[in-house]
């Protein structure tokens, strides 16, 4: 996603159709969304890949693209019960009262959340983000596109010029599944993680696993190097499960160790014990506790 001059822009694929989605705040409590079909011929695919089958987006694809971006931004989330239960909680209360607009930063598609969770395993967030950018830059379709004059006239004043720049979509599971592990490892993934990313991509591309549904978790967990943490990240950021807590994340191991005055990193079991009272909002509780100490949002 790109954010410039208060407008968020995202190129994504809805079925076989590329769509450009924008979102901007129109006022307190009001967020506007706009989806436009992208001419498939305007997309630039990496020369090493065969062109993807594409067709112009219709009303159904445009509506789907907006729905997925609404999910990613959490604008439809009703956090009323979470706020009522924990606004006076010693750990979460200050963050809830200070930043009531906070929402989880999710991914539009479950596949994207799964792929990025695999990339992030056991490495720092900054390094993971750099690898993700390399994957998108190498194999993601790109669009250098400014809105048409007609579209600009219907858009918010002076908010279209920033779109004359490259936007890229995340490569699909079929693309990643078709890469050799050495190609992925060349982007700074460990060899084992490269094999795991290709393996889960093939599970998704073949239809054997639908990452948007928990029923597919069994197949994911059967892949070497895919464990509960990856599936918990997928649940929280790819499916919107408010109770999915990635308890093995290094940031939680450090935070709980500090909160419990352990003078060491906590264990996964100790993290789960601390967040157990927040069920069925353990995933949200984790994010808000990070926000309370300035590590999220």
N, C-alpha and C positions, 0 to 999 in steps of 0.2 A: 504494500500500500504506500501511497505517496500523499503527504499532507503539505499543501502550500496555500498561503493566504486564507486559511480557515476552511479549505475544501479538501476533503479526503477523496482520493481517486483510487480505483482498483480495477484492473483488467482481470476478468475471470471467464471461465468457460462454463456455460450452462448447457449440459448435454453436448451437442456437437456445434454449439454456437458461441462465438466470442462476444462478450458484452463488456461495456465500459460503465461502471457504476460510480456515482459521485454521492457524497453526503456532506451536508453542512448544517450548522446550527442557525436556525432562523430567529431564535429568541429563546428566552428562558423556558426550558422544558419542551422545546420544539426542534426537531431534527428533520430536515428535508432529504429525500432520496430521489435520485434520478438515474435511470438506466437507459442506455442507448445501444442499439445494435452496432456492431463493428463489421465492416466489410471484411470477410475472410481474406481477400486479396491484399488488404492493408497490413496483415500480420507478417512479420518477418520471422521465419523459423530458422534455427541453427542449420548451417549447410550440411552437417553430418547426419541430420535426421530427415526421413521422408516427410513430406508435407502431411499434416493431419487432415482427416476428413472433416470439413466444416460446411456449415450452411448458415445463412443469415438468421439472426434471432427473430422469433415471433413474439407475440404477447406472452405466451407461456414461459418462454426462456427469459424474457425480461423480468417477469414477475418472480421467477425462481431466483434470478440473480439478486434482486432487491431483498428477497426473503433471506437469502444466505448472508448478505451484508448486514441486515438487521440483526441476525443471530450473532454475527461476529462482533458487532458493536454493543450488543446487549440492550438495545433500546426498548425491547419489549419485556425485559425481565421485571417481574414483580418481586421486589426484595422486602416488601412490607413485613412479612413474618420474621425474616432474618433480622431486620432492624428492631422490631419490637422486642424480640427475645434477647438481643445482645447489645442494645445501645448503651446499657449501663454496665456492661461486662468490663472488668478491669483491663483486659487485654485488647478487646475489639472496640469497646465503646468510644475511646477518643478518636479512632479513625472513622467510625461510622458518623459521629457527630461533626467531625471536621470536613469530611469529604463524602457527603451522602450521594454524590453523583457517580462515585467509583463503580466500575463494572469490570468483569473479567475480560481480558483481551483474548478473544477466541479466534479460531480460524474459520473461514467460510465453509470449508469442506473437511470432513473427518479424515480423509486421506492426507491432507496437508498437515493436520495436527499430528497424525501418526508418523509421517515422514520426519517432521522436525523434532519429534520426541526421540526418535532413533538417533538422529544427528546429535542431539544434546546429551546423550548418555555419558555420564562420567567426565564431562569437560565443562569449562567455564562458559557462562552465557555469551560472553563477547566472542570467544572462539567459535562457538556454535553458530552465532549469527553470521560470522564471516564465511563459514562453510555453506550456510544456507544461501547467502548472496551469490557465492560462486556457482552453486548448483542452478539457481535461477538464471544467472547470467550466461551459463554455458548451454543449458538445454531448455530454458523457458522461452516460449514465443513472445515476441516484443511488438510494440505498437508505438510509432511516433505519430501522434494524432492530436490535432486541435479540433475543437468543435466546429461544425459548419456554421455559417452566418445565421441560418435560421435557428439552429439549436442555441447559439449564443444569445440571440435576442430573447429567448425564453428563459435563459439562465440568469442567475443573480448578476447584477452589474459588476464588471471588472473581475469576474471570478473564472474566466475561461482561459486566459492567456497562459496560465501555468501548465496547461495540458499539452503544449507544444514541446514535449519531451518524451523520452522513452518510458513506457510502462511495460512491465513484464509479468507474465503469469507464472505460477509454480508449475513445473513439469508434472504431467500426469503419471499415474502408477505404471502405465504401459511403457512410457519413456524411460523411467528409472529402472523398471524391470528388465529392459533391454540393454542396459549398460553393463559392461564388464566390471567386476569388482575393482580391478586396477584403475579404471577410469574414475570411479568414485573415490578411491584411496588417494588419487593424485590431487584431489581437492582438499586434502588434510584430514579425511576420515581415517580412522584406524582400519587396518585390513579386516579385522573381525566385524567392525561396525559397517563397513562397506558391504560385506557379504550379507549381513542381517538386513540392511536397507533394501538391497536387491531382492532378498527372499520375501520380505513382507510386501514389496511392490508387486511381485509376481502373484502372491496370494490374492491381492486386491484386484489386479488387472484380469486375472482368470475368472473372477467371480466366486472363487472359493471362500472368500472372506469379505464381508461388508463391514468396514470399520465404523460405520455409523450405528451399528447394532451390537450390543454386548454379546450376542450369540456367537459372534466371530472371535471373541477373545481367546477361546480355547485354541484355535488354530494359530493365532499370533503367539501365544505363550509356548507353543511347540517349536517355534523357531529359535535356534540357539542365539543367545545374547539378548533375547526379548524377555523381560521379566515384569513383575507387577508395576514397577515405576512407570514404564512405558505405557502400559494399559491405563494406569491412573491418569497420566497426562492426557491421553486420548479421551478419557471420559470427561475430564474437566474442560478441556479446550477444544475438543472436537465434537462432543455430544451435548455439552452444556449441563453435565451432571453436577449439581451444587455440592454433592457429598463426596465427590471423588478427590481424595487428597493424595498427591504424590509424596508419600511420607518418606521415601528414601532420597529425596532431593537434598543435595548438600546444604542448601540454604536453610532448610528446616532442621537438619541435623545440628547445624551450628546454632540456630536460633533457640531451639529447645534446650540445648546444652547450656546456653547462657541464661535462659529464663529459669531453668531448674537449678542453676548454680552447680552444675556438675563438674566444672573445670575440665571439660572434655566435650567432644562431640557426642550428641545423644545417639542412641540406637534407633532403628526404625520402630521397634516396639515402644520405645519411650516417646517417640513423636506421636505415634498412634494413640498412646494413653493420654497425652496432654490434650489432643484434639477430640477425644471420644465424647466429651460433654456437648460438643457442638453439632452432633448428628441431628438431623440429616443435612447439615450445612458445613461439613468439615472442610470441603474444598474451598468454599467461600471464606470460612474462618481462617484458613491458611493464608489466602491472599490478603485479607484485611489485616491480619497480624503483621504481615510483611509491610503493608502500607503504613502501619502505626510506627514503624521504625525507619520509614523512608526508603524501603527497598522495592516498592511496587507502586505503580500508578503515577 
